[in-house]
Amino acid sequence: MHCFVLLFVDLFLIAASTLLAIILCSTQAPLSALADAGTYCAFTFVAAAPVLLLFRLNRTVWRFASMSDSAAIVGAAVTIVVLVTSLGFSFDRLRGVPRTVPVMHGLLMLYALGGVRIAMRIRHVRRRRARRPQVVATGNRENVLVVGLNPLADLFLYCAAENGHDSVNIVGVLSDSERHRGRLLRSRRILGPMNAIREVLHDLSVHGVFVDRIVIAAPFVELSVKAQTSLDDLARDGNIRVEHLSARYGLGDRVGDGAFNSTNSTGAVVATELDDELPSSSYLRWKRSVDAAVALVCVVCFAPLMLAVFVVVLLDVGAPAIFWQQRPGARGRPIRVLKFRTMGSPRDKDGRPLADAMRVSKIGHLLRRLRLDELPQVYNVLLGHMSFVGPRPLLPVDQPSAPAARLRLRPGLTGWAQIKGGRHLSIEDKAALDLWYIKNASFALDMMIIAHTVRMVLFGERVDRNAIQQAWQALRKDHPTLRSADVAEHNPA
């Protein structure tokens, strides 16, 4: 029964595509155009059903549509157009049918038949994600680098996408083929050759992406000596887990040393009732709408300034002018925080890594001082990754010991911790101030934070010890089990 329903839906979409193609390609009134092309419409309805059955389109599961299904849709659409055009030309030489109709007809059929399947697949993916528990800690996703480009790597990426449940993040793939460089495998970028593992790891860390596991899809004996040595050294260090896919699946590849079984110390905290922990303030429920509206205005108003800074950065440090860094966002989900570049290349001409202090240009120092390097984050706000006011997005290594609490809200362009000391504060002091803001968030408080941010940009950062003490006292009141030593440390006598 379900197969007949799917067949009926496809026939309806084909009929709608036929009528729309005739109306779009004709210069006559819609009813006149359809009347003149009646033969073409009739042949379409006659040919569509057997062709759909021939290509078994009503037998596919739409929510798992794949490339083979796409090929079947293309084949069915082309076959229908060819059959209808041939029958119509033999019958009356397509009298009354514009010659562009078959082309438009085929394209509209592809969009309709393919679009409904893509929509069903997207709906299925979203429903699956909605049923998953919300991951909120900074260690919620394991960053994985895949070494090798072959069917085994493709299978691993497919399994990670389908069954990873947001716990596995493929940061990229390594391949020795020059023609693969910069291309994509299942939406994952091919970052470089396999013998450049350490350089790739360093480049990723510059963007805030720290690899937890390296998965070797290529046969180990086919790797270069440099690649083998680098992998063995990384496995012995124990900071990154290294494993062979073929050995994992029992296919007889080389099994590494015990270091390959090292585990990453980063843990994941899963909470399914975070919404209940948020303040009951109604402001937080419509804050996103305010952010989106203001961000849209800012994008338009600041466009000339951002264009000017873009040109200055290009002349100063070169392309690309925009730098991104992956950081934990709301609920710990990774986001890409955008900034204008203020640093040069991470390595010198001999390939040696450079310290950050050596990479910042003079213009870069000025952009940082005036916070102009953070202008692109207005787009983060517009896209919903960030808010104008909230806890600042920190790198995983800079997160406090209990990061889940401060990740309950979208990170902000500025925040309570920034105007009360900013870069001069310890990680735990920032966390206490952020938690105080989350509990007391309001429109008036956000306006005050924005006003103080302007003053901070003009006159510099100042540490407010009273605000820090107030935050720690509130934290002790809300969490009586907090260690007394922690509270004493932040409550000067």
C-alpha positions as CSV (number, residue, x, y, z in Angstrom):
1,M,0.0,0.0,0.0
2,H,2.8,2.4,0.9
3,C,4.5,1.8,-2.5
4,F,1.3,3.0,-4.2
5,V,1.2,6.1,-2.1
6,L,4.8,7.0,-3.1
7,L,3.9,6.3,-6.8
8,F,1.0,8.6,-6.5
9,V,3.1,11.4,-5.0
10,D,5.7,11.0,-7.8
11,L,3.0,11.1,-10.4
12,F,1.5,14.3,-8.9
13,L,4.9,15.9,-8.8
14,I,5.5,15.0,-12.5
15,A,2.1,16.3,-13.5
16,A,2.8,19.6,-11.6
17,S,6.2,19.9,-13.3
18,T,4.6,19.3,-16.7
19,L,2.0,22.0,-16.3
20,L,4.5,24.5,-14.8
21,A,7.0,23.9,-17.6
22,I,4.4,24.6,-20.3
23,I,3.2,27.8,-18.5
24,L,6.7,29.1,-18.0
25,C,7.9,28.5,-21.6
26,S,4.7,29.8,-23.4
27,T,4.0,33.4,-24.2
28,Q,0.2,32.7,-24.2
29,A,-2.2,32.9,-21.3
30,P,-1.8,29.8,-19.0
31,L,-5.1,28.2,-20.0
32,S,-4.5,28.7,-23.7
33,A,-1.0,27.3,-23.4
34,L,-2.2,24.2,-21.6
35,A,-5.0,23.7,-24.1
36,D,-2.5,23.8,-27.0
37,A,-0.1,21.4,-25.3
38,G,-2.8,18.9,-24.3
39,T,-1.3,16.1,-26.3
40,Y,2.1,16.6,-24.6
41,C,0.4,16.5,-21.2
42,A,-1.5,13.3,-22.1
43,F,1.6,11.5,-23.3
44,T,3.4,12.6,-20.0
45,F,0.7,11.1,-17.9
46,V,0.8,7.8,-19.9
47,A,4.5,7.5,-19.9
48,A,5.3,8.5,-16.3
49,A,3.8,5.5,-14.4
50,P,5.5,2.7,-16.3
51,V,8.9,4.6,-16.2
52,L,8.6,5.2,-12.5
53,L,7.9,1.5,-12.0
54,L,10.7,0.5,-14.3
55,F,13.2,2.5,-12.3
56,R,11.7,1.3,-9.0
57,L,11.4,4.8,-7.6
58,N,8.4,3.9,-5.5
59,R,10.4,1.1,-3.8
60,T,13.1,3.4,-2.3
61,V,13.1,4.6,1.3
62,W,13.1,8.4,0.9
63,R,14.7,9.2,4.2
64,F,17.8,7.1,3.2
65,A,18.0,8.5,-0.3
66,S,21.6,8.1,-1.7
67,M,23.6,8.7,-4.9
68,S,22.2,5.6,-6.5
69,D,18.7,7.0,-6.0
70,S,19.7,10.2,-7.5
71,A,21.0,8.4,-10.6
72,A,17.6,6.6,-10.8
73,I,15.8,9.9,-10.7
74,V,17.9,11.4,-13.5
75,G,17.4,8.2,-15.6
76,A,13.6,8.3,-15.0
77,A,13.4,12.0,-15.9
78,V,15.4,11.7,-19.0
79,T,13.5,8.6,-20.1
80,I,10.1,10.4,-19.6
81,V,11.2,13.5,-21.5
82,V,12.6,11.4,-24.4
83,L,9.5,9.2,-24.6
84,V,7.1,12.1,-24.4
85,T,9.0,14.2,-27.0
86,S,9.3,11.2,-29.4
87,L,5.6,10.3,-29.1
88,G,4.5,13.9,-29.4
89,F,6.7,14.6,-32.4
90,S,5.4,11.4,-34.1
91,F,1.8,12.3,-33.4
92,D,1.6,15.9,-34.4
93,R,5.2,17.2,-34.5
94,L,4.6,18.8,-31.0
95,R,2.2,21.4,-32.4
96,G,1.5,24.1,-29.9
97,V,4.4,23.1,-27.7
98,P,7.4,25.5,-27.4
99,R,10.7,23.8,-28.1
100,T,12.1,24.8,-24.7
101,V,9.4,22.8,-22.9
102,P,11.2,19.4,-22.9
103,V,14.3,20.9,-21.3
104,M,12.3,22.9,-18.7
105,H,10.2,19.8,-18.1
106,G,13.2,17.6,-17.4
107,L,14.8,20.1,-15.0
108,L,11.5,20.7,-13.0
109,M,11.0,16.9,-12.7
110,L,14.6,16.6,-11.3
111,Y,14.0,19.4,-8.8
112,A,10.6,18.0,-7.7
113,L,11.5,14.3,-7.4
114,G,14.9,14.9,-5.9
115,G,13.8,17.8,-3.7
116,V,11.1,15.8,-2.0
117,R,13.5,13.0,-1.2
118,I,16.1,15.5,0.1
119,A,13.5,17.1,2.2
120,M,12.5,13.8,3.7
121,R,16.2,12.9,4.4
122,I,16.8,16.3,6.1
123,R,13.6,15.8,8.2
124,H,14.7,12.4,9.2
125,V,18.2,13.6,10.2
126,R,16.7,16.4,12.3
127,R,14.3,14.1,14.0
128,R,17.1,11.8,14.9
129,R,19.2,14.6,16.3
130,A,16.3,15.9,18.3
131,R,15.9,12.5,20.0
132,R,19.6,12.4,21.0
133,P,20.7,13.5,24.4
134,Q,22.2,17.0,24.5
135,V,25.9,17.1,24.9
136,V,27.1,20.0,26.9
137,A,30.7,19.6,27.9
138,T,33.7,20.8,25.9
139,G,34.9,17.3,25.5
140,N,31.6,16.1,24.0
141,R,33.0,15.4,20.6
142,E,36.1,13.5,19.7
143,N,38.1,15.2,16.9
144,V,39.4,12.5,14.4
145,L,41.9,12.9,11.6
146,V,41.7,10.2,8.9
147,V,44.9,9.2,7.2
148,G,44.4,7.7,3.7
149,L,41.8,8.1,0.9
150,N,40.3,4.8,-0.1
151,P,36.9,2.9,0.2
152,L,37.7,2.1,3.9
153,A,38.1,5.8,4.7
154,D,34.8,6.5,2.9
155,L,33.1,3.8,4.9
156,F,34.4,5.2,8.1
157,L,33.2,8.7,7.3
158,Y,29.8,7.4,6.4
159,C,29.5,5.4,9.6
160,A,30.7,8.4,11.7
161,A,28.1,10.6,10.1
162,E,25.3,8.1,10.5
163,N,26.1,6.6,13.9
164,G,28.4,9.1,15.6
165,H,25.5,10.8,17.4
166,D,27.6,14.1,17.5
167,S,30.3,12.3,19.5
168,V,32.7,12.0,16.5
169,N,33.9,15.0,14.5
170,I,36.0,14.3,11.4
171,V,38.4,17.3,11.1
172,G,39.8,16.2,7.8
173,V,41.5,13.6,5.6
174,L,45.1,13.2,4.4
175,S,45.9,11.9,0.9
176,D,49.2,11.8,-1.0
177,S,47.5,12.5,-4.3
178,E,48.1,16.0,-5.5
179,R,44.9,16.2,-7.4
180,H,42.9,15.5,-4.2
181,R,44.3,18.4,-2.3
182,G,41.6,20.8,-1.2
183,R,38.8,18.6,-2.4
184,L,36.1,17.0,-0.2
185,L,35.3,13.5,0.8
186,R,31.8,13.3,2.3
187,S,32.0,17.1,3.0
188,R,35.4,16.6,4.8
189,R,38.3,18.6,3.4
190,I,41.4,16.8,2.2
191,L,44.1,18.8,4.2
192,G,47.4,17.6,2.8
193,P,49.7,14.7,2.2
194,M,50.1,11.8,4.7
195,N,53.7,12.7,5.5
196,A,52.7,16.1,6.7
197,I,50.8,14.8,9.8
198,R,52.5,17.0,12.3
199,E,52.2,20.2,10.2
200,V,48.5,19.5,9.7
201,L,48.0,18.9,13.5
202,H,49.8,22.2,14.2
203,D,47.6,24.1,11.6
204,L,44.5,22.7,13.1
205,S,45.5,23.6,16.6
206,V,46.0,27.2,15.4
207,H,42.3,27.2,14.5
208,G,41.4,25.7,17.9
209,V,40.9,22.2,16.7
210,F,42.8,19.6,18.8
211,V,42.9,16.1,17.4
212,D,42.0,13.3,19.9
213,R,42.4,10.4,17.6
214,I,44.1,9.5,14.3
215,V,42.5,6.8,12.2
216,I,44.7,5.1,9.6
217,A,42.7,3.9,6.6
218,A,45.7,3.3,4.3
219,P,47.9,0.1,4.7
220,F,50.7,1.0,7.1
221,V,53.3,-0.4,4.7
222,E,52.3,1.9,2.0
223,L,52.9,5.0,4.1
224,S,56.2,6.9,3.7
225,V,58.9,6.5,6.3
226,K,58.3,10.0,7.6
227,A,54.6,9.3,8.0
228,Q,55.3,6.0,9.8
229,T,57.7,7.6,12.1
230,S,55.4,10.5,12.9
231,L,52.5,8.1,13.7
232,D,54.7,5.9,15.9
233,D,55.9,8.9,17.8
234,L,52.4,10.3,18.3
235,A,51.3,6.8,19.5
236,R,54.1,6.6,22.0
237,D,53.4,10.2,23.3
238,G,49.9,9.0,24.3
239,N,48.3,12.4,23.8
240,I,46.6,11.3,20.6
241,R,45.1,7.8,20.2
242,V,46.2,6.2,16.9
243,E,44.4,3.2,15.5
244,H,44.3,1.2,12.2
245,L,40.9,0.7,10.7
246,S,41.8,-2.6,9.1
247,A,43.1,-4.0,12.4
248,R,40.1,-2.7,14.2
249,Y,37.8,-4.5,11.8
250,G,39.9,-7.7,11.9
251,L,41.3,-7.4,8.4
252,G,44.9,-8.2,9.3
253,D,46.8,-4.9,9.1
254,R,49.7,-4.0,11.4
255,V,48.7,-3.6,15.0
256,G,50.5,-0.8,16.8
257,D,52.2,-0.7,20.2
258,G,50.4,-0.3,23.4
259,A,50.5,3.4,23.0
260,F,47.8,3.0,20.3
261,N,45.4,2.1,23.1
262,S,46.0,5.3,25.0
263,T,42.9,7.2,25.9
264,N,42.1,10.9,25.9
265,S,41.6,12.4,29.3
266,T,38.8,14.7,28.1
267,G,35.5,13.6,29.5
268,A,31.9,14.3,28.3
269,V,29.1,15.5,30.5
270,V,25.6,14.7,29.2
271,A,22.6,16.5,30.5
272,T,19.1,16.2,29.1
273,E,17.4,18.8,31.3
274,L,19.5,21.9,30.8
275,D,16.5,24.0,29.9
276,D,15.1,23.5,33.4
277,E,18.4,24.9,34.8
278,L,18.2,28.2,32.9
279,P,16.8,31.3,34.6
280,S,13.1,31.8,34.3
281,S,13.5,35.3,32.9
282,S,11.3,35.9,29.9
283,Y,14.0,38.0,28.4
284,L,16.1,34.9,27.5
285,R,13.2,33.5,25.5
286,W,13.1,36.5,23.1
287,K,16.8,37.5,23.3
288,R,17.6,35.6,20.1
289,S,15.0,37.6,18.1
290,V,16.6,40.8,19.4
291,D,20.1,39.6,18.5
292,A,19.1,38.6,15.0
293,A,17.4,41.9,14.3
294,V,20.2,44.0,15.6
295,A,22.8,41.9,13.9
296,L,21.1,42.4,10.5
297,V,21.2,46.2,11.1
298,C,24.9,46.0,12.2
299,V,25.9,44.0,9.1
300,V,24.5,46.8,6.9
301,C,25.8,49.7,9.0
302,F,29.3,48.3,9.6
303,A,29.8,47.0,6.0
304,P,32.0,50.0,5.0
305,L,34.1,49.6,8.1
306,M,34.4,45.9,7.7
307,L,35.4,46.3,4.0
308,A,38.1,48.9,5.0
309,V,39.5,46.5,7.7
310,F,39.3,43.6,5.2
311,V,41.5,45.6,2.7
312,V,43.9,46.7,5.4
313,V,44.3,43.0,6.6
314,L,44.9,41.8,3.1
315,L,47.7,44.4,2.6
316,D,49.2,43.7,6.1
317,V,49.3,39.9,6.5
318,G,47.8,38.8,3.2
319,A,45.1,36.4,2.3
320,P,42.9,35.0,3.7
321,A,41.7,38.1,5.6
322,I,39.2,36.2,7.7
323,F,40.5,33.7,10.4
324,W,38.2,31.1,12.0
325,Q,38.7,29.2,15.2
326,Q,36.6,26.3,16.5
327,R,35.3,26.8,20.0
328,P,32.5,25.3,22.2
329,G,29.2,27.2,21.8
330,A,25.9,26.8,23.5
331,R,25.5,23.3,25.0
332,G,29.2,22.6,24.0
333,R,28.4,22.3,20.3
334,P,31.4,23.5,18.3
335,I,31.1,26.8,16.4
336,R,33.5,28.6,14.1
337,V,34.3,32.0,15.6
338,L,35.2,34.5,12.9
339,K,37.9,37.2,13.2
340,F,40.0,39.4,11.0
341,R,43.5,38.0,10.8
342,T,46.1,39.8,13.0
343,M,48.9,37.2,12.6
344,G,51.1,36.1,9.8
345,S,51.9,32.5,8.8
346,P,52.2,30.0,11.6
347,R,55.5,28.8,10.2
348,D,58.6,30.4,8.9
349,K,60.0,29.8,5.4
350,D,61.8,26.7,6.7
351,G,58.6,25.2,8.0
352,R,59.4,25.8,11.7
353,P,56.4,26.8,14.0
354,L,56.5,30.5,15.2
355,A,55.4,31.8,18.5
356,D,52.2,33.8,18.6
357,A,54.1,36.9,19.8
358,M,56.3,36.8,16.7
359,R,53.4,36.5,14.3
360,V,51.2,39.5,15.4
361,S,51.8,42.5,13.2
362,K,51.8,46.2,14.3
363,I,48.5,46.8,12.6
364,G,47.2,43.5,14.2
365,H,48.0,44.9,17.7
366,L,46.0,48.0,16.9
367,L,43.1,46.0,15.6
368,R,43.1,43.9,18.7
369,R,43.3,46.9,21.0
370,L,40.3,48.5,19.3
371,R,38.5,45.1,19.0
372,L,38.1,45.6,15.3
373,D,39.4,42.1,14.7
374,E,36.2,40.8,16.1
375,L,33.8,42.6,13.7
376,P,33.1,39.5,11.6
377,Q,31.5,37.9,14.7
378,V,28.5,40.0,13.9
379,Y,27.8,37.3,11.3
380,N,28.1,34.6,14.0
381,V,25.4,36.5,15.9
382,L,23.2,36.7,12.7
383,L,23.6,33.0,12.1
384,G,22.6,32.2,15.7
385,H,26.0,30.8,16.8
386,M,26.6,33.7,19.2
387,S,24.8,36.5,21.0
388,F,25.8,40.1,21.5
389,V,26.1,39.6,25.2
390,G,27.0,36.3,27.0
391,P,29.9,34.3,28.2
392,R,32.8,34.7,25.8
393,P,33.6,31.5,23.7
394,L,36.8,30.0,25.0
395,L,39.1,27.4,23.6
396,P,38.7,23.9,25.1
397,V,42.1,24.3,26.9
398,D,40.9,27.6,28.4
399,Q,37.6,26.3,29.8
400,P,37.1,26.2,33.6
401,S,37.1,22.9,35.5
402,A,33.3,22.6,35.2
403,P,32.5,24.1,31.8
404,A,28.9,22.8,31.3
405,A,27.3,25.5,33.5
406,R,28.7,28.5,31.5
407,L,27.7,26.8,28.2
408,R,24.0,27.0,28.8
409,L,23.7,30.2,26.8
410,R,25.1,31.2,23.4
411,P,28.5,32.8,23.8
412,G,28.7,36.6,23.4
413,L,30.7,39.2,21.6
414,T,31.1,40.8,25.0
415,G,30.1,39.8,28.5
416,W,30.1,40.5,32.2
417,A,33.5,38.9,32.7
418,Q,34.9,41.1,29.9
419,I,34.0,44.4,31.4
420,K,35.1,43.3,34.9
421,G,38.6,42.4,34.0
422,G,38.7,40.5,30.8
423,R,42.1,39.2,29.9
424,H,43.5,40.0,33.4
425,L,41.2,37.5,35.1
426,S,41.8,33.8,35.9
427,I,39.8,31.1,34.2
428,E,37.8,30.3,37.3
429,D,37.1,34.0,38.0
430,K,35.7,34.4,34.5
431,A,33.6,31.3,35.0
432,A,32.1,32.7,38.3
433,L,31.3,36.0,36.6
434,D,29.7,34.2,33.6
435,L,27.5,32.1,36.0
436,W,26.5,35.3,37.8
437,Y,25.4,36.8,34.4
438,I,23.5,33.7,33.4
439,K,21.5,33.9,36.6
440,N,20.8,37.6,36.4
441,A,20.5,38.1,32.6
442,S,18.1,40.9,31.6
443,F,17.7,43.5,28.9
444,A,18.9,46.3,31.3
445,L,22.0,44.3,32.3
446,D,22.8,43.7,28.6
447,M,22.5,47.4,27.8
448,M,24.8,48.2,30.7
449,I,27.4,45.6,29.5
450,I,27.4,47.0,26.0
451,A,27.9,50.6,27.3
452,H,30.8,49.5,29.6
453,T,32.3,47.6,26.6
454,V,32.5,50.9,24.7
455,R,34.3,52.4,27.7
456,M,36.6,49.4,28.0
457,V,37.6,49.6,24.3
458,L,38.4,53.4,24.7
459,F,40.2,53.3,28.1
460,G,41.3,49.7,28.5
461,E,40.4,46.8,30.9
462,R,40.1,47.3,34.7
463,V,39.7,44.5,37.2
464,D,36.6,44.9,39.4
465,R,37.4,42.9,42.6
466,N,34.0,43.7,44.1
467,A,32.2,42.1,41.2
468,I,34.4,39.1,41.4
469,Q,33.7,38.7,45.1
470,Q,30.0,39.2,44.6
471,A,30.0,36.4,41.9
472,W,31.8,34.0,44.1
473,Q,29.5,34.7,47.1
474,A,26.4,34.1,44.9
475,L,28.0,30.9,43.6
476,R,28.6,29.7,47.2
477,K,25.0,30.5,48.1
478,D,23.6,28.5,45.1
479,H,26.0,25.6,45.5
480,P,26.6,24.9,49.2
481,T,28.7,21.8,48.3
482,L,31.3,24.0,46.7
483,R,34.7,23.3,48.3
484,S,35.4,25.8,51.0
485,A,39.0,26.3,49.8
486,D,37.7,27.5,46.4
487,V,35.5,30.1,48.1
488,A,38.1,31.3,50.5
489,E,40.5,31.8,47.7
490,H,38.1,34.2,46.0
491,N,36.9,36.0,49.2
492,P,39.8,38.2,50.4
493,A,39.7,39.1,54.0
